[in-house]
Amino acid sequence: MKVRFSSFFTRTKITKLAAPTTDAAEVQRAALAVLDRFELTRPVRPLGVRVELDRVDNGLRRHDGQAAQPPG
């Protein structure tokens, strides 16, 4: 997650899920947990969340190399 404050000072914090997921609610829970780790004492400008899933050999792969189920 990337948070940019009104002064343009930018902080980034990350987390890794225990297992791959395509569940938007699980991603939202993880993002909100990361957001709780920020000290939000100043106004925030943009707020960004990035989700990654690797695509290898026309198949989806988790970061540990195991096959993952495609979304949908």
Secondary structure, DSSP 8 states (H G I E B T S, - for coil): -EEEETT--EEE-----SS----HHHHHHHHHHHHTTS---S-EEEEE-----EEETTEEE-TTS-B-----
